[in-house]
């Protein structure tokens, strides 16, 4: 890495070589200098890192600038030609009609007859309480015995919340990520309905319980899928970091919180140990404990290659990055899969880049008298991964179902990070499990064309959407 025309890596190497030659320096001073060199290396390695060359999220980029879209011509603000807009239209069955009559005193003298009317509508919203009272008939026989009509199923209390309130409460707290206290405030001040924060939490718990059969069903669907995306991210539960695991594809989603990040959590999730299809992921090593076919996320590779080129001045990284980008474009133009002859050519090109890279970025020699493997640079580790897992890196070019990146899995898990920014943490592990199961259901419904409101109304009405075939 070069800063102000000073090659930091080369300078550190020179100092280390001088230390080896210096015989008159005390061991304590030599150890101190080595420690300082390590600290300098660690600090300089972090300089210049951003979302384009590391796993740092874009929100943490220093002086972040929005990229301008390459449109070729300057567009005017607003909707573009061909854009499908949204506008209000007249409603055929208005809830309220107000007749407006002409003040005949303002008209010139003459005879008039009514020939029609001109309509204009105001479309508004009314948030109000709606109470249904059931009055069960009571009959009394000649012996004084009373007989009471049966109330509808689920109507068991003198006064209770309806399914609409439960659905809207879960929608706001679990889908729109509104904190519980603000959900309570909404019902009290907007709808005039007194509701406690405990009731809001209980509605979420009820949804979690009702979705037990859904979770069993979606696991079976994911296990039977030909392609899955997997990812994991840290979440905060009452100040303790645990992990949220995600397995998903174009139609189904399942989130699962666990205290562990590795295979123990994935085993308990109950999908990957039984899976035989293709799993797309970011090369987190525990994924390779499963015997399915693997595909690696090339978005991660491109960021790491950019870091290797920008920080370590590795020219091969730029060549590999350009190769992968061009290959992805070629695969897309070919409809998602290349012919066998072209695949062979691309494999050869890839191996040639790896061979040249091995000369530019050789493996570090093992220090004499020390056990274990020699510590390698980040660039060398990346090179070895690209070399050892070539088939998994390039699987997207010969399998039409395999994408270039793991973006779908990362997108599915993104709203969890938003929830953490809003609320800071989950109070309990049970709360995290509730959130994950409900979000799994809503995400799966969205992927199958069912909106969150309709999905929750179905849930609390005792019937899941038609695409969820539980039989």
C-alpha positions as CSV (number, residue, x, y, z in Angstrom):
1,X,0.0,0.0,0.0
2,X,1.3,3.5,-0.9
3,X,0.5,6.6,1.2
4,X,1.9,10.0,0.1
5,X,4.2,8.3,-2.4
6,X,5.6,6.1,0.4
7,X,5.3,2.3,-0.2
8,X,4.3,1.2,3.3
9,X,4.6,-2.6,2.6
10,X,8.1,-2.2,1.0
11,X,9.2,0.1,3.9
12,X,8.1,-2.5,6.5
13,X,9.9,-5.3,4.7
14,X,13.1,-3.2,4.6
15,X,12.9,-2.6,8.3
16,X,12.3,-6.3,9.0
17,X,15.3,-7.2,6.9
18,X,17.5,-4.6,8.8
19,X,16.4,-6.1,12.1
20,X,17.5,-9.5,11.0
21,X,21.0,-8.1,10.1
22,X,21.3,-6.0,13.3
23,X,23.3,-7.9,15.9
24,X,23.9,-5.1,18.5
25,X,20.2,-4.4,19.3
26,X,18.8,-5.6,22.6
27,X,16.1,-8.4,22.4
28,X,13.6,-6.1,24.2
29,X,14.0,-3.3,21.7
30,X,13.8,-5.7,18.8
31,X,10.5,-7.1,20.2
32,X,9.2,-3.6,20.6
33,X,10.0,-2.6,17.0
34,X,8.4,-5.8,15.7
35,X,5.2,-5.0,17.7
36,X,5.2,-1.5,16.3
37,X,5.5,-2.9,12.8
38,X,2.6,-5.2,13.4
39,X,0.5,-2.3,14.6
40,X,1.5,-0.2,11.6
41,X,0.6,-3.0,9.3
42,X,-2.9,-3.5,10.9
43,X,-3.7,0.2,10.8
44,X,-2.5,0.8,7.3
45,X,-4.4,-2.3,6.1
46,X,-7.7,-0.6,7.3
47,X,-6.9,2.7,5.5
48,X,-8.9,3.1,2.3
49,X,-11.3,0.2,3.1
50,X,-14.9,0.9,2.1
51,X,-17.9,-0.9,0.9
52,X,-16.5,-1.5,-2.6
53,X,-13.4,-3.4,-1.4
54,X,-14.5,-5.0,1.9
55,X,-17.5,-6.1,3.9
56,X,-18.0,-2.6,5.4
57,X,-21.6,-1.5,4.8
58,X,-22.1,1.5,2.5
59,X,-23.6,3.5,5.4
60,X,-20.2,3.6,7.1
61,X,-18.2,4.8,4.0
62,X,-16.3,8.0,4.8
63,X,-17.6,11.0,2.8
64,X,-19.9,8.7,0.9
65,X,-21.0,10.0,-2.4
66,X,-23.9,8.6,-4.4
67,X,-23.0,7.2,-7.7
68,X,-24.6,8.8,-10.7
69,X,-26.5,6.6,-13.0
70,X,-24.9,6.1,-16.4
71,X,-27.9,7.1,-18.5
72,X,-26.1,8.6,-21.5
73,X,-28.3,11.7,-21.5
74,X,-29.6,14.1,-18.9
75,X,-33.1,13.3,-17.7
76,X,-35.6,15.8,-16.4
77,X,-36.9,15.3,-12.9
78,X,-40.0,13.2,-12.4
79,X,-41.4,10.2,-14.1
80,X,-39.9,9.2,-17.5
81,X,-41.6,8.3,-20.7
82,X,-43.2,4.9,-20.4
83,X,-43.1,5.0,-16.6
84,X,-46.2,3.4,-15.1
85,X,-47.4,6.0,-12.6
86,X,-49.9,5.8,-9.8
87,X,-52.9,8.2,-9.7
88,X,-56.3,8.5,-8.1
89,X,-59.4,7.5,-10.1
90,X,-63.1,7.7,-9.5
91,X,-64.6,5.0,-7.3
92,X,-67.7,3.3,-8.6
93,X,-69.3,2.8,-5.2
94,X,-68.5,5.7,-2.9
95,X,-69.2,5.3,0.8
96,X,-70.9,8.7,1.1
97,X,-72.7,10.8,-1.5
98,X,-73.5,14.5,-1.0
99,X,-75.9,16.0,-3.4
100,X,-75.1,19.6,-4.5
101,X,-78.0,21.6,-5.9
102,X,-77.8,24.8,-7.9
103,X,-79.1,27.9,-6.2
104,X,-81.8,28.8,-8.7
105,X,-81.8,32.4,-7.5
106,X,-78.4,32.8,-9.2
107,X,-79.9,31.7,-12.6
108,X,-81.5,33.9,-15.2
109,X,-85.3,33.6,-15.5
110,X,-86.5,30.6,-17.5
111,X,-87.6,27.0,-17.4
112,X,-85.0,24.3,-16.4
113,X,-84.9,20.5,-16.2
114,X,-82.4,18.2,-14.6
115,X,-80.2,16.3,-17.1
116,X,-77.5,14.7,-14.9
117,X,-74.7,15.6,-12.7
118,X,-70.9,16.1,-12.6
119,X,-68.9,14.0,-10.1
120,X,-65.9,14.9,-8.1
121,X,-64.6,12.7,-5.3
122,X,-62.4,13.2,-2.2
123,X,-60.6,10.0,-1.3
124,X,-59.8,10.0,2.4
125,X,-59.1,7.6,5.3
126,X,-60.9,7.2,8.5
127,X,-59.2,5.3,11.4
128,X,-61.8,4.5,13.9
129,X,-62.9,1.8,16.3
130,X,-65.4,-0.7,15.0
131,X,-67.3,-2.7,17.7
132,X,-69.4,-5.9,17.0
133,X,-71.7,-6.9,19.8
134,X,-73.0,-10.5,19.9
135,X,-76.2,-10.9,21.8
136,X,-76.9,-14.6,22.6
137,X,-80.5,-15.4,23.1
138,X,-81.5,-16.8,26.4
139,X,-84.4,-19.2,26.8
140,X,-85.9,-20.4,30.0
141,X,-88.1,-23.5,30.3
142,X,-91.0,-24.1,32.7
143,X,-88.6,-25.6,35.2
144,X,-86.4,-22.5,35.4
145,X,-83.5,-24.0,33.3
146,X,-81.8,-21.5,31.0
147,X,-80.5,-22.2,27.5
148,X,-78.1,-19.7,25.9
149,X,-77.3,-19.5,22.2
150,X,-73.7,-20.4,21.2
151,X,-71.3,-17.6,20.5
152,X,-69.1,-17.8,17.4
153,X,-65.8,-19.7,17.7
154,X,-63.1,-17.6,19.3
155,X,-65.6,-15.2,21.0
156,X,-64.8,-16.2,24.6
157,X,-64.5,-12.9,26.6
158,X,-67.0,-10.2,27.5
159,X,-64.7,-7.8,25.5
160,X,-61.7,-8.8,23.4
161,X,-59.6,-7.6,20.5
162,X,-60.6,-8.5,17.0
163,X,-58.4,-10.1,14.3
164,X,-58.1,-6.8,12.5
165,X,-56.4,-5.2,15.5
166,X,-54.1,-8.2,15.9
167,X,-53.2,-8.2,12.2
168,X,-52.5,-4.5,12.2
169,X,-50.4,-4.6,15.4
170,X,-48.2,-7.4,14.1
171,X,-47.9,-5.6,10.7
172,X,-46.6,-2.4,12.4
173,X,-44.3,-4.0,14.9
174,X,-42.9,-6.9,12.9
175,X,-43.1,-5.7,9.3
176,X,-42.8,-1.9,9.6
177,X,-40.4,-2.4,12.6
178,X,-42.2,0.2,14.7
179,X,-41.3,-0.1,18.4
180,X,-44.0,-1.5,20.7
181,X,-44.6,1.7,22.6
182,X,-45.2,3.6,19.3
183,X,-47.7,0.9,18.2
184,X,-49.5,1.4,21.5
185,X,-49.5,5.1,20.9
186,X,-51.0,4.7,17.5
187,X,-53.9,2.6,18.6
188,X,-54.7,4.9,21.6
189,X,-54.5,8.3,19.8
190,X,-55.4,7.4,16.2
191,X,-58.0,4.7,16.6
192,X,-59.2,5.5,20.2
193,X,-58.5,1.9,21.3
194,X,-56.7,1.4,24.7
195,X,-54.1,-1.3,24.3
196,X,-51.1,-2.2,26.4
197,X,-47.6,-2.9,25.2
198,X,-48.1,-6.4,26.7
199,X,-51.0,-7.0,24.4
200,X,-48.9,-6.0,21.4
201,X,-46.2,-8.5,22.4
202,X,-48.9,-11.2,23.0
203,X,-50.3,-10.6,19.4
204,X,-46.8,-11.3,18.1
205,X,-46.5,-14.4,20.3
206,X,-49.9,-15.6,18.9
207,X,-48.7,-15.1,15.4
208,X,-45.5,-17.1,16.2
209,X,-47.6,-20.0,17.6
210,X,-50.0,-20.0,14.6
211,X,-47.0,-20.2,12.2
212,X,-45.6,-23.4,13.6
213,X,-47.0,-25.5,10.8
214,X,-45.8,-22.9,8.3
215,X,-42.2,-23.3,9.5
216,X,-42.4,-27.1,9.1
217,X,-43.8,-26.7,5.6
218,X,-41.2,-24.1,4.4
219,X,-38.3,-26.3,5.7
220,X,-39.6,-29.1,3.5
221,X,-39.9,-26.8,0.5
222,X,-36.3,-25.4,1.0
223,X,-34.9,-28.9,1.3
224,X,-36.5,-29.9,-1.9
225,X,-35.2,-26.8,-3.8
226,X,-32.5,-27.1,-6.5
227,X,-30.8,-23.9,-5.4
228,X,-30.5,-22.2,-2.0
229,X,-28.8,-19.0,-0.7
230,X,-27.4,-19.0,2.8
231,X,-26.1,-16.1,4.9
232,X,-25.7,-15.1,8.5
233,X,-25.4,-11.8,10.4
234,X,-24.9,-10.8,14.0
235,X,-27.9,-9.5,16.1
236,X,-28.1,-8.1,19.6
237,X,-30.2,-9.9,22.2
238,X,-30.2,-8.0,25.5
239,X,-26.7,-6.8,25.0
240,X,-25.3,-10.2,23.8
241,X,-24.3,-10.9,20.2
242,X,-25.9,-13.9,18.7
243,X,-26.4,-14.9,15.0
244,X,-29.3,-14.8,12.7
245,X,-29.1,-17.5,10.0
246,X,-30.9,-17.2,6.7
247,X,-31.7,-19.9,4.1
248,X,-33.8,-18.7,1.1
249,X,-34.4,-18.8,-2.6
250,X,-36.8,-17.0,-5.1
251,X,-39.9,-18.4,-3.4
252,X,-39.2,-19.3,0.2
253,X,-37.4,-17.7,3.2
254,X,-36.5,-19.0,6.6
255,X,-34.7,-17.0,9.4
256,X,-33.3,-18.7,12.4
257,X,-31.6,-17.1,15.5
258,X,-29.0,-19.0,17.4
259,X,-26.2,-18.3,19.9
260,X,-23.6,-20.0,17.5
261,X,-22.6,-19.0,14.0
262,X,-21.3,-22.3,12.7
263,X,-22.5,-25.8,11.9
264,X,-24.2,-26.4,15.3
265,X,-26.7,-23.7,14.5
266,X,-27.2,-24.8,10.9
267,X,-27.8,-28.4,12.1
268,X,-30.5,-27.2,14.5
269,X,-32.0,-25.1,11.8
270,X,-32.7,-28.5,10.1
271,X,-32.2,-27.7,6.4
272,X,-28.6,-28.0,5.3
273,X,-27.9,-31.4,6.8
274,X,-30.7,-32.8,4.5
275,X,-30.0,-30.7,1.5
276,X,-28.7,-32.2,-1.8
277,X,-29.0,-29.2,-4.2
278,X,-26.7,-26.2,-4.9
279,X,-25.9,-23.9,-2.0
280,X,-24.8,-20.4,-2.8
281,X,-22.8,-18.7,0.0
282,X,-19.8,-16.5,0.9
283,X,-17.3,-19.3,1.7
284,X,-18.0,-19.3,5.4
285,X,-16.1,-22.6,6.2
286,X,-18.9,-24.4,8.1
287,X,-21.0,-24.4,4.9
288,X,-18.5,-26.8,3.5
289,X,-19.3,-29.4,6.1
290,X,-22.4,-30.2,4.1
291,X,-22.2,-32.6,1.2
292,X,-24.3,-30.5,-1.2
293,X,-23.0,-28.8,-4.3
294,X,-21.5,-25.3,-3.5
295,X,-21.4,-22.0,-5.4
296,X,-19.4,-19.0,-4.1
297,X,-20.5,-15.4,-4.1
298,X,-18.5,-13.5,-6.6
299,X,-19.6,-10.1,-5.3
300,X,-17.4,-10.9,-2.3
301,X,-14.5,-12.0,-4.6
302,X,-14.7,-8.7,-6.5
303,X,-14.5,-6.6,-3.3
304,X,-11.6,-8.6,-2.1
305,X,-9.8,-8.4,-5.4
306,X,-10.3,-4.6,-5.4
307,X,-8.7,-4.5,-1.9
308,X,-5.8,-6.7,-3.1
309,X,-5.2,-4.4,-6.1
310,X,-5.6,-1.1,-4.2
311,X,-3.8,-2.0,-1.0
312,X,-1.3,-4.6,-1.9
313,X,-0.7,-3.5,-5.5
314,X,-1.5,-7.0,-6.8
315,X,-1.8,-6.6,-10.6
316,X,-3.2,-10.1,-11.0
317,X,-6.2,-9.1,-8.8
318,X,-7.2,-6.4,-11.3
319,X,-6.9,-8.9,-14.2
320,X,-9.0,-11.5,-12.3
321,X,-11.6,-8.9,-11.4
322,X,-12.0,-7.8,-15.0
323,X,-12.1,-11.4,-16.1
324,X,-15.0,-12.2,-13.7
325,X,-17.0,-9.1,-14.6
326,X,-16.6,-9.8,-18.4
327,X,-17.5,-13.4,-17.9
328,X,-20.7,-12.5,-16.0
329,X,-21.8,-10.2,-18.8
330,X,-21.1,-13.0,-21.4
331,X,-23.1,-15.5,-19.4
332,X,-26.0,-13.1,-19.1
333,X,-25.9,-12.5,-22.9
334,X,-25.9,-16.2,-23.5
335,X,-29.1,-16.7,-21.5
336,X,-27.4,-17.9,-18.2
337,X,-25.2,-20.7,-19.4
338,X,-22.3,-21.0,-21.8
339,X,-21.6,-23.8,-24.4
340,X,-19.2,-26.5,-23.3
341,X,-16.5,-25.4,-25.7
342,X,-16.6,-21.8,-24.3
343,X,-16.6,-23.2,-20.8
344,X,-13.4,-25.0,-21.5
345,X,-11.8,-21.8,-22.9
346,X,-12.8,-19.8,-19.9
347,X,-11.5,-22.5,-17.5
348,X,-8.1,-22.3,-19.3
349,X,-8.1,-18.4,-19.1
350,X,-8.9,-18.6,-15.4
351,X,-6.1,-21.1,-14.7
352,X,-3.7,-18.9,-16.6
353,X,-4.5,-15.9,-14.4
354,X,-4.0,-18.1,-11.3
355,X,-0.6,-19.3,-12.6
356,X,0.6,-15.8,-13.2
357,X,-0.8,-14.7,-9.9
358,X,1.2,-17.4,-8.1
359,X,4.4,-15.9,-9.4
360,X,3.4,-12.4,-8.4
361,X,2.0,-13.4,-5.0
362,X,4.0,-16.5,-3.8
363,X,3.3,-18.3,-0.6
364,X,5.2,-17.1,2.5
365,X,8.0,-19.5,3.6
366,X,7.5,-21.3,6.8
367,X,9.8,-19.8,9.5
368,X,12.5,-22.2,10.7
369,X,11.9,-23.9,14.0
370,X,8.2,-23.0,14.1
371,X,5.3,-25.5,13.9
372,X,2.2,-25.1,11.7
373,X,1.6,-23.3,8.5
374,X,3.2,-20.0,7.6
375,X,1.0,-17.0,8.0
376,X,-0.1,-15.7,4.5
377,X,-1.2,-12.3,3.4
378,X,-4.8,-11.5,2.7
379,X,-4.0,-11.4,-1.0
380,X,-2.4,-14.8,-0.9
381,X,-5.3,-16.3,1.0
382,X,-7.7,-15.0,-1.6
383,X,-5.5,-16.4,-4.4
384,X,-5.4,-19.9,-2.8
385,X,-9.2,-19.8,-2.3
386,X,-9.8,-18.9,-5.9
387,X,-7.4,-21.6,-7.0
388,X,-8.6,-24.4,-4.7
389,X,-12.3,-23.7,-5.2
390,X,-12.3,-22.9,-8.9
391,X,-15.3,-25.0,-9.8
392,X,-17.4,-23.3,-7.1
393,X,-16.3,-19.8,-8.2
394,X,-17.2,-20.5,-11.9
395,X,-20.3,-22.6,-11.4
396,X,-22.5,-19.8,-12.6
397,X,-21.2,-20.1,-16.1
398,X,-22.2,-23.7,-16.7
399,X,-25.4,-24.0,-14.5
400,X,-28.3,-21.8,-15.6
401,X,-29.8,-21.9,-12.1
402,X,-26.7,-20.6,-10.3
403,X,-26.3,-16.8,-10.0
404,X,-23.1,-14.8,-10.1
405,X,-23.6,-13.6,-6.5
406,X,-25.3,-14.4,-3.2
407,X,-27.2,-11.1,-3.3
408,X,-30.6,-12.7,-2.9
409,X,-29.6,-14.1,0.5
410,X,-28.0,-10.8,1.6
411,X,-31.1,-8.8,0.5
412,X,-33.4,-11.2,2.5
413,X,-31.4,-10.6,5.6
414,X,-31.0,-6.8,5.2
415,X,-34.2,-5.8,7.0
416,X,-32.9,-7.5,10.2
417,X,-30.1,-4.9,10.3
418,X,-32.7,-2.2,9.8
419,X,-34.6,-3.6,12.8
420,X,-31.4,-3.5,14.9
421,X,-30.7,0.1,14.0
422,X,-34.3,1.1,15.0
423,X,-34.7,-0.9,18.2
424,X,-31.0,-1.5,19.1
425,X,-31.7,-5.1,20.3
426,X,-34.2,-7.8,21.0
427,X,-35.1,-8.0,24.7
428,X,-35.1,-11.9,24.7
429,X,-34.2,-14.8,22.5
430,X,-37.9,-15.6,22.4
431,X,-38.5,-12.2,20.9
432,X,-35.8,-12.8,18.3
433,X,-37.4,-16.2,17.4
434,X,-40.8,-14.6,17.1
435,X,-39.5,-11.9,14.8
436,X,-37.7,-14.5,12.6
437,X,-40.7,-16.8,12.1
438,X,-43.1,-13.9,11.3
439,X,-40.6,-12.3,8.9
440,X,-40.0,-15.7,7.3
441,X,-43.7,-16.0,6.7
442,X,-44.1,-12.4,5.4
443,X,-41.1,-12.7,3.1
444,X,-42.3,-16.0,1.7
445,X,-45.8,-14.5,1.1
446,X,-44.3,-11.5,-0.7
447,X,-42.2,-13.7,-3.0
448,X,-45.5,-15.5,-3.9
449,X,-47.5,-12.4,-4.6
450,X,-49.2,-12.0,-1.3
451,X,-48.9,-8.6,0.5
452,X,-48.2,-8.4,4.3
453,X,-51.7,-7.2,5.2
454,X,-53.5,-10.0,3.3
455,X,-51.0,-12.5,4.7
456,X,-51.6,-11.5,8.3
457,X,-55.4,-11.3,7.8
458,X,-55.3,-14.9,6.5
459,X,-53.2,-16.0,9.5
460,X,-55.5,-14.6,12.2
461,X,-58.6,-15.8,10.3
462,X,-57.3,-19.4,10.7
463,X,-56.5,-20.0,7.0
464,X,-53.1,-19.5,5.4
465,X,-52.7,-18.3,1.7
466,X,-53.6,-20.9,-0.9
467,X,-50.0,-21.4,-2.1
468,X,-49.1,-22.9,1.3
469,X,-50.3,-26.5,0.8
470,X,-50.0,-28.1,4.3
471,X,-51.3,-31.4,3.2
